Amino acid sequence: MDIKMKGTDPFKLKLGMRAPRDILIAFEKNIAWNEKNNSGELGKICKQRWQNSPAEITFSHPLNISYIYLAGTAPKSRKYLSIGISSVKRMRENYLMDTLQSIFVKSSYEELEQMVVVIYLADFDMAWNLKTAAEVKAQFTSHISAGHLLVIQCPKHIYPTLEGLKRNYNDPQKRVQFRSKQNVDYAFLVNFCTDLSEYYLMLEDDVFCAKNFLSSIKRFIALSKGSSWATLTFSKLGYIGKLYHSVDLPKLARFLLMFYDEMPCDWLLELFHRSKAQPNEMRFKPSLFQHMGTYSSFQDMHNKLKDDEFQEYMGILPDNPPALVFTDIPVYEQHLPAKAYEFGIGQFWGKSPKEGNYFLVVLESPVKITKIRVWTGSPEHKGDILHSGNLQVGRDKTTENGHQSCKTYHQLGTFNAGKFEMENVTNHISEPMKCIQVLVTEDQTDWLIISEVNIWIEKEK
């Protein structure tokens, strides 16, 4: 075993029984809370814990924590992505090896070279940790040797107290202890990963992955460059598939430590991105990670949670070149038409479309389209599909009364059960197209969700 220290300690504090509150004294002062942002659950807790802080404090450095290497070593060069998984002993089934197998099998060689997986064995049973580390080494020797995988733990004595914690939300004492320790586990894990990569992905030890998930993540990051995001999400379940800038990990570690005994980890992660001025979740669809476990790590409870938006095989990602999106269907709240075209961002939701209503994508430049896919409805609102409509492509852009459109349209086909998909579009129409239009052909009382409008284009040779 190799024991190493991580980071520098700007607070000159030794982690111990009071560590989370002491370390985070200054963090509260560093947040620029105004009266508006200081409302709600997070603001109340901050006010309750407000204390005087040192004059000069930095939050960009990892906390000075002892880590014990059980397998592998940190990569010599900075990777694109680090994947953090915390694991504890389960009474029945253990899914960690299957999770690791899924990560490595579903990734190409080129993708593996851009990532490192960090397993944090967080159980206080050190014998179990050593046994599990030995199993990992036996099954994944090549990935450890290649620098794709390492296994770490922390000594028990650096944990804060887990006894006598207040029972928020009337949780049983055992559950309060479990979720409080889990927050500290993740704090120590993300702290370790600060310098390993550009981005950090949080997974659980009982998931399986979509094929080439890293390529989808990179595409979503590129699409999100225009926004100042703190968290991108790649699953709808708990804290599976949360992505962070690694530069934010020291702050996230301190945040989890500060509130470790207040609430569950997934709630804290939501408050974290809100505290960094990202008010809403930014989630990629379809989900890239699926929960595989049947039994929870907490008291072996039965857990059947599944992500109904998971898609194991993404295929070739769509191109969706720059475009403007318009509709004359009444829009519900902020479910704007552009969200259906911005791959993975969201969906359009409109009220009871009528015959003749349209949903129109006007491309910035004409392109030759090889494939089109338009899906309506969602798992939560299966009835909000397009019951009757057709898909048209158009060329020769025109503007009438301030509205952009195309002069001529060619109908490719009709919607079937709310879906339209066509490959080899150039066999039907070979000219470069400027518009893609969904045309409603019958009134319907159900609302309409357009969950995705994706196109693939012919590349220049």
VENSUL-V552281 format. One record per residue. N is the residue number from 1. RES is the residue in three letters. SS is DSSP state (helix for helix, strand for strand, loop for the rest). PHI is phi in radians with two decimals (999 if undefined). PSI is psi in whole degrees, -180 to 180 (none if undefined). Layout:
N|RES|SS|PHI|PSI + N|RES|SS|PHI|PSI
This chain:
1|MET|loop|999|143 + 2|ASP|strand|-2.08|120 + 3|ILE|strand|-1.76|125 + 4|LYS|strand|-2.32|155 + 5|MET|strand|-1.67|146 + 6|LYS|strand|-2.01|122 + 7|GLY|loop|1.39|-180 + 8|THR|loop|-1.91|155 + 9|ASP|loop|-1.90|96 + 10|PRO|loop|-1.18|-18 + 11|PHE|loop|-1.64|-10 + 12|LYS|loop|0.90|46 + 13|LEU|loop|-2.02|145 + 14|LYS|loop|-1.63|126 + 15|LEU|loop|-1.10|138 + 16|GLY|loop|-2.96|-151 + 17|MET|loop|-1.07|-33 + 18|ARG|loop|-1.82|8 + 19|ALA|helix|-0.94|-50 + 20|PRO|helix|-0.97|-44 + 21|ARG|helix|-1.27|-40 + 22|ASP|helix|-1.13|-46 + 23|ILE|helix|-1.10|-35 + 24|LEU|loop|-1.67|10 + 25|ILE|helix|-0.92|-48 + 26|ALA|helix|-1.37|-24 + 27|PHE|helix|-1.03|-38 + 28|GLU|helix|-1.08|-40 + 29|LYS|helix|-1.22|-28 + 30|ASN|helix|-1.29|-22 + 31|ILE|loop|-1.36|129 + 32|ALA|loop|-1.46|75 + 33|TRP|loop|-1.38|128 + 34|ASN|loop|-1.88|179 + 35|GLU|loop|-1.09|-34 + 36|LYS|loop|-1.21|-48 + 37|ASN|loop|-1.27|-19 + 38|ASN|loop|-1.53|10 + 39|SER|loop|-1.56|166 + 40|GLY|helix|1.52|-174 + 41|GLU|helix|-1.05|-47 + 42|LEU|helix|-1.13|-42 + 43|GLY|helix|-1.09|-41 + 44|LYS|helix|-1.07|-43 + 45|ILE|helix|-1.17|-41 + 46|CYS|helix|-1.04|-44 + 47|LYS|helix|-1.10|-39 + 48|GLN|helix|-1.13|-31 + 49|ARG|loop|-1.86|16 + 50|TRP|loop|-1.15|128 + 51|GLN|loop|-2.45|163 + 52|ASN|loop|-1.22|144 + 53|SER|loop|-2.19|159 + 54|PRO|loop|-1.04|158 + 55|ALA|loop|-1.26|-40 + 56|GLU|loop|-2.10|116 + 57|ILE|loop|-2.44|142 + 58|THR|loop|-2.11|145 + 59|PHE|loop|-2.01|10 + 60|SER|loop|-1.53|-11 + 61|HIS|loop|-1.74|146 + 62|PRO|loop|-1.13|156 + 63|LEU|loop|-1.22|152 + 64|ASN|loop|-1.48|88 + 65|ILE|strand|-2.10|143 + 66|SER|strand|-1.42|128 + 67|TYR|strand|-2.11|141 + 68|ILE|strand|-1.90|121 + 69|TYR|strand|-1.46|120 + 70|LEU|strand|-1.73|-22 + 71|ALA|strand|-2.82|136 + 72|GLY|loop|1.31|177 + 73|THR|loop|-2.40|162 + 74|ALA|loop|-1.11|142 + 75|PRO|loop|-1.08|150 + 76|LYS|loop|-1.28|-31 + 77|SER|loop|-2.03|155 + 78|ARG|loop|-1.24|130 + 79|LYS|strand|-1.61|172 + 80|TYR|strand|-1.31|-41 + 81|LEU|strand|-2.42|133 + 82|SER|strand|-1.92|140 + 83|ILE|strand|-1.98|120 + 84|GLY|strand|-1.81|129 + 85|ILE|strand|-2.29|122 + 86|SER|strand|-1.73|137 + 87|SER|strand|-2.43|139 + 88|VAL|loop|-2.25|167 + 89|LYS|loop|-1.15|136 + 90|ARG|loop|-1.99|146 + 91|MET|loop|-1.28|-31 + 92|ARG|loop|-1.89|-99 + 93|GLU|loop|-1.56|143 + 94|ASN|loop|-2.01|126 + 95|TYR|loop|-1.87|3 + 96|LEU|helix|-1.04|-45 + 97|MET|helix|-1.12|-39 + 98|ASP|helix|-1.15|-37 + 99|THR|helix|-1.11|-47 + 100|LEU|helix|-1.08|-43 + 101|GLN|helix|-1.03|-41 + 102|SER|helix|-1.12|-44 + 103|ILE|helix|-1.00|-47 + 104|PHE|helix|-1.34|-39 + 105|VAL|helix|-1.21|-36 + 106|LYS|loop|-1.46|4 + 107|SER|loop|-2.00|142 + 108|SER|loop|-1.34|168 + 109|TYR|helix|-1.03|-43 + 110|GLU|helix|-1.09|-38 + 111|GLU|helix|-1.21|-42 + 112|LEU|helix|-1.08|-34 + 113|GLU|loop|-1.18|-16 + 114|GLN|loop|-1.74|3 + 115|MET|strand|-2.37|160 + 116|VAL|strand|-2.41|136 + 117|VAL|strand|-1.79|128 + 118|VAL|strand|-1.99|118 + 119|ILE|strand|-1.73|120 + 120|TYR|strand|-1.80|107 + 121|LEU|strand|-1.46|107 + 122|ALA|loop|-1.80|6 + 123|ASP|loop|-1.31|146 + 124|PHE|loop|-1.41|-5 + 125|ASP|loop|-1.49|97 + 126|MET|helix|-1.14|-31 + 127|ALA|helix|-1.11|-41 + 128|TRP|helix|-1.13|-41 + 129|ASN|helix|-1.02|-46 + 130|LEU|helix|-1.14|-41 + 131|LYS|helix|-1.12|-44 + 132|THR|helix|-1.17|-41 + 133|ALA|helix|-1.06|-39 + 134|ALA|helix|-1.13|-39 + 135|GLU|helix|-1.14|-42 + 136|VAL|helix|-1.08|-45 + 137|LYS|helix|-1.09|-39 + 138|ALA|helix|-1.19|-39 + 139|GLN|helix|-1.52|-25 + 140|PHE|loop|-2.25|41 + 141|THR|helix|-0.98|-45 + 142|SER|helix|-1.13|-38 + 143|HIS|helix|-1.26|-34 + 144|ILE|helix|-1.15|-45 + 145|SER|helix|-1.11|-33 + 146|ALA|loop|-1.42|-4 + 147|GLY|loop|1.42|18 + 148|HIS|loop|-1.59|-10 + 149|LEU|strand|-2.63|136 + 150|LEU|strand|-2.53|157 + 151|VAL|strand|-2.20|131 + 152|ILE|strand|-2.33|167 + 153|GLN|strand|-2.61|168 + 154|CYS|loop|-2.11|149 + 155|PRO|loop|-1.16|147 + 156|LYS|helix|-1.09|-33 + 157|HIS|helix|-1.19|-15 + 158|ILE|helix|-1.50|-5 + 159|TYR|loop|-1.29|147 + 160|PRO|loop|-1.24|170 + 161|THR|loop|-1.13|142 + 162|LEU|loop|-2.01|9 + 163|GLU|loop|-1.80|146 + 164|GLY|loop|1.17|25 + 165|LEU|loop|-1.34|149 + 166|LYS|loop|-1.18|148 + 167|ARG|loop|-1.69|73 + 168|ASN|helix|-1.05|145 + 169|TYR|helix|1.07|19 + 170|ASN|helix|1.03|29 + 171|ASP|loop|-1.18|147 + 172|PRO|loop|-1.05|153 + 173|GLN|helix|-1.02|-39 + 174|LYS|helix|-1.09|-40 + 175|ARG|helix|-1.22|-38 + 176|VAL|helix|-1.04|-44 + 177|GLN|helix|-1.08|-43 + 178|PHE|helix|-1.10|-52 + 179|ARG|helix|-1.23|-31 + 180|SER|helix|-1.19|-45 + 181|LYS|helix|-1.11|-39 + 182|GLN|helix|-1.06|-40 + 183|ASN|helix|-1.06|-42 + 184|VAL|helix|-1.20|-40 + 185|ASP|helix|-0.93|-50 + 186|TYR|helix|-1.21|-33 + 187|ALA|helix|-1.06|-47 + 188|PHE|helix|-1.16|-36 + 189|LEU|helix|-1.17|-51 + 190|VAL|helix|-1.16|-34 + 191|ASN|helix|-1.05|-43 + 192|PHE|helix|-1.08|-37 + 193|CYS|helix|-1.44|0 + 194|THR|helix|-0.90|-47 + 195|ASP|helix|-1.72|8 + 196|LEU|loop|-1.47|-26 + 197|SER|strand|-2.77|175 + 198|GLU|strand|-1.39|-37 + 199|TYR|strand|-2.25|156 + 200|TYR|strand|-2.22|134 + 201|LEU|strand|-2.04|128 + 202|MET|strand|-1.69|125 + 203|LEU|strand|-2.21|167 + 204|GLU|loop|-1.76|173 + 205|ASP|loop|-1.60|18 + 206|ASP|loop|-2.49|56 + 207|VAL|strand|-2.28|159 + 208|PHE|strand|-2.20|160 + 209|CYS|strand|-1.99|155 + 210|ALA|loop|-1.29|151 + 211|LYS|loop|-1.12|136 + 212|ASN|loop|0.97|43 + 213|PHE|helix|-1.06|-32 + 214|LEU|helix|-1.11|-39 + 215|SER|helix|-1.08|-39 + 216|SER|helix|-1.18|-40 + 217|ILE|helix|-1.09|-45 + 218|LYS|helix|-1.09|-38 + 219|ARG|helix|-1.15|-41 + 220|PHE|helix|-1.19|-38 + 221|ILE|helix|-1.06|-44 + 222|ALA|helix|-1.10|-40 + 223|LEU|helix|-1.20|-24 + 224|SER|loop|-1.67|8 + 225|LYS|loop|-1.09|-28 + 226|GLY|loop|-1.28|-12 + 227|SER|loop|-1.95|151 + 228|SER|loop|-1.61|82 + 229|TRP|loop|-1.62|152 + 230|ALA|loop|-1.85|-34 + 231|THR|loop|-2.45|132 + 232|LEU|strand|-1.95|143 + 233|THR|strand|-2.10|136 + 234|PHE|loop|-2.15|17 + 235|SER|loop|-2.74|154 + 236|LYS|loop|-1.63|3 + 237|LEU|loop|-1.83|119 + 238|GLY|loop|0.83|-129 + 239|TYR|loop|-1.87|21 + 240|ILE|loop|-1.27|132 + 241|GLY|loop|1.29|34 + 242|LYS|strand|-1.58|129 + 243|LEU|strand|-1.96|137 + 244|TYR|strand|-2.31|153 + 245|HIS|strand|-1.19|131 + 246|SER|helix|-1.08|-27 + 247|VAL|helix|-1.12|-21 + 248|ASP|helix|-1.55|-7 + 249|LEU|helix|-1.13|-39 + 250|PRO|helix|-1.04|-37 + 251|LYS|helix|-1.20|-41 + 252|LEU|helix|-1.11|-41 + 253|ALA|helix|-1.05|-46 + 254|ARG|helix|-1.15|-37 + 255|PHE|helix|-1.09|-47 + 256|LEU|helix|-1.12|-37 + 257|LEU|helix|-1.22|-38 + 258|MET|helix|-1.08|-40 + 259|PHE|loop|-1.96|25 + 260|TYR|loop|-1.01|-31 + 261|ASP|loop|-1.78|13 + 262|GLU|loop|-1.63|-45 + 263|MET|loop|-2.80|168 + 264|PRO|loop|-1.10|159 + 265|CYS|helix|-1.06|-43 + 266|ASP|helix|-1.12|-32 + 267|TRP|helix|-1.19|-42 + 268|LEU|helix|-1.12|-38 + 269|LEU|helix|-1.13|-36 + 270|GLU|helix|-1.16|-43 + 271|LEU|helix|-1.12|-32 + 272|PHE|helix|-1.10|-49 + 273|HIS|helix|-1.22|-29 + 274|ARG|helix|-1.20|-38 + 275|SER|helix|-1.19|-19 + 276|LYS|loop|-1.76|27 + 277|ALA|loop|1.17|26 + 278|GLN|loop|-1.91|96 + 279|PRO|loop|-1.24|-31 + 280|ASN|loop|-2.10|156 + 281|GLU|loop|-1.17|139 + 282|MET|loop|-1.99|99 + 283|ARG|strand|-2.02|133 + 284|PHE|loop|-1.39|137 + 285|LYS|loop|-2.24|140 + 286|PRO|loop|-1.29|166 + 287|SER|strand|-1.16|146 + 288|LEU|loop|-1.74|-9 + 289|PHE|strand|-2.37|139 + 290|GLN|strand|-2.16|139 + 291|HIS|strand|-1.29|126 + 292|MET|loop|-1.85|-17 + 293|GLY|loop|-1.23|152 + 294|THR|loop|-1.85|-26 + 295|TYR|strand|-2.17|134 + 296|SER|loop|-1.26|154 + 297|SER|loop|-1.29|-11 + 298|PHE|loop|-1.63|108 + 299|GLN|loop|0.92|28 + 300|ASP|loop|1.01|32 + 301|MET|loop|-1.26|147 + 302|HIS|strand|-1.20|133 + 303|ASN|loop|-2.45|111 + 304|LYS|loop|-1.86|18 + 305|LEU|loop|-1.02|129 + 306|LYS|loop|-2.35|148 + 307|ASP|loop|-1.64|110 + 308|ASP|loop|-1.33|0 + 309|GLU|loop|-1.89|10 + 310|PHE|strand|-1.28|139 + 311|GLN|loop|-2.36|115 + 312|GLU|loop|-1.25|-39 + 313|TYR|loop|-2.02|110 + 314|MET|loop|-1.42|-25 + 315|GLY|loop|1.23|-164 + 316|ILE|loop|-1.31|127 + 317|LEU|loop|-1.16|146 + 318|PRO|loop|-1.19|162 + 319|ASP|loop|-1.58|-42 + 320|ASN|loop|0.65|71 + 321|PRO|loop|-1.13|165 + 322|PRO|loop|-0.93|138 + 323|ALA|strand|-2.79|164 + 324|LEU|strand|-1.89|146 + 325|VAL|strand|-2.18|132 + 326|PHE|strand|-2.29|157 + 327|THR|strand|-2.75|154 + 328|ASP|loop|-1.89|11 + 329|ILE|loop|-1.41|132 + 330|PRO|loop|-0.99|127 + 331|VAL|strand|-1.53|138 + 332|TYR|loop|-1.61|118 + 333|GLU|loop|0.86|-129 + 334|GLN|loop|-1.78|22 + 335|HIS|loop|-1.49|70 + 336|LEU|loop|-1.27|156 + 337|PRO|loop|-1.05|-34 + 338|ALA|helix|-1.08|-25 + 339|LYS|helix|-1.16|-27 + 340|ALA|helix|-1.27|-26 + 341|TYR|helix|-1.62|-26 + 342|GLU|loop|-1.36|102 + 343|PHE|loop|-0.91|121 + 344|GLY|loop|1.43|-4 + 345|ILE|loop|-1.43|-45 + 346|GLY|loop|-3.14|-142 + 347|GLN|loop|-2.71|157 + 348|PHE|strand|-1.58|141 + 349|TRP|strand|-2.39|117 + 350|GLY|strand|-2.17|164 + 351|LYS|loop|-1.68|126 + 352|SER|loop|0.48|79 + 353|PRO|loop|-1.15|152 + 354|LYS|loop|-2.00|161 + 355|GLU|loop|-0.95|131 + 356|GLY|loop|1.68|-16 + 357|ASN|loop|-1.10|154 + 358|TYR|strand|-2.37|158 + 359|PHE|strand|-2.27|116 + 360|LEU|strand|-2.19|130 + 361|VAL|strand|-1.90|119 + 362|VAL|strand|-1.90|111 + 363|LEU|strand|-1.28|148 + 364|GLU|strand|-1.13|-39 + 365|SER|strand|-2.37|147 + 366|PRO|strand|-1.10|142 + 367|VAL|strand|-2.43|156 + 368|LYS|loop|-1.53|120 + 369|ILE|strand|-1.64|128 + 370|THR|strand|-1.75|-26 + 371|LYS|strand|-2.66|143 + 372|ILE|strand|-2.31|137 + 373|ARG|strand|-2.40|124 + 374|VAL|strand|-2.25|118 + 375|TRP|strand|-2.03|140 + 376|THR|strand|-2.09|164 + 377|GLY|loop|1.46|176 + 378|SER|loop|-2.69|163 + 379|PRO|loop|-1.01|-34 + 380|GLU|loop|-1.38|-28 + 381|HIS|loop|-2.31|72 + 382|LYS|loop|-1.15|-23 + 383|GLY|loop|-1.45|-12 + 384|ASP|loop|-1.51|58 + 385|ILE|loop|-1.89|169 + 386|LEU|loop|-1.45|112 + 387|HIS|loop|-1.36|-32 + 388|SER|loop|-2.60|118 + 389|GLY|strand|-3.04|168 + 390|ASN|strand|-2.29|166 + 391|LEU|strand|-1.97|126 + 392|GLN|strand|-2.16|151 + 393|VAL|strand|-2.10|148 + 394|GLY|strand|-2.39|164 + 395|ARG|strand|-2.40|172 + 396|ASP|strand|1.08|83 + 397|LYS|strand|-1.08|144 + 398|THR|strand|-2.42|158 + 399|THR|strand|-2.24|121 + 400|GLU|strand|-2.23|125 + 401|ASN|loop|0.93|37 + 402|GLY|loop|1.44|0 + 403|HIS|strand|-1.83|128 + 404|GLN|strand|-1.44|145 + 405|SER|strand|-2.84|-164 + 406|CYS|strand|-2.17|153 + 407|LYS|strand|-1.28|-41 + 408|THR|strand|-2.24|142 + 409|TYR|strand|-2.17|151 + 410|HIS|strand|-2.18|126 + 411|GLN|strand|-1.44|126 + 412|LEU|strand|-1.59|-28 + 413|GLY|strand|2.89|-174 + 414|THR|strand|-2.02|163 + 415|PHE|loop|-1.40|141 + 416|ASN|strand|-2.18|117 + 417|ALA|loop|0.93|38 + 418|GLY|loop|1.46|8 + 419|LYS|strand|-2.26|147 + 420|PHE|strand|-2.37|130 + 421|GLU|strand|-2.59|131 + 422|MET|strand|-2.48|129 + 423|GLU|strand|-1.77|167 + 424|ASN|loop|0.93|46 + 425|VAL|helix|-1.05|-32 + 426|THR|helix|-1.15|-16 + 427|ASN|helix|-1.24|-22 + 428|HIS|loop|-1.72|-38 + 429|ILE|loop|-2.63|119 + 430|SER|loop|-1.71|-13 + 431|GLU|loop|-1.29|155 + 432|PRO|loop|-1.09|136 + 433|MET|strand|-1.86|152 + 434|LYS|strand|-1.97|-25 + 435|CYS|strand|-2.29|147 + 436|ILE|strand|-2.20|124 + 437|GLN|strand|-2.27|131 + 438|VAL|strand|-1.69|123 + 439|LEU|strand|-2.00|125 + 440|VAL|strand|-1.38|130 + 441|THR|loop|-1.94|-5 + 442|GLU|loop|-2.57|147 + 443|ASP|loop|-1.08|147 + 444|GLN|loop|-2.50|145 + 445|THR|loop|-1.44|-31 + 446|ASP|loop|-1.12|147 + 447|TRP|loop|-1.25|174 + 448|LEU|strand|-2.22|123 + 449|ILE|strand|-1.86|125 + 450|ILE|strand|-1.82|105 + 451|SER|strand|-1.45|-28 + 452|GLU|strand|-2.77|140 + 453|VAL|strand|-2.21|105 + 454|ASN|strand|-2.16|139 + 455|ILE|strand|-2.30|149 + 456|TRP|strand|-2.05|140 + 457|ILE|strand|-2.13|160 + 458|GLU|loop|-1.35|126 + 459|LYS|loop|-1.49|148 + 460|GLU|loop|-1.23|136 + 461|LYS|loop|-1.58|none
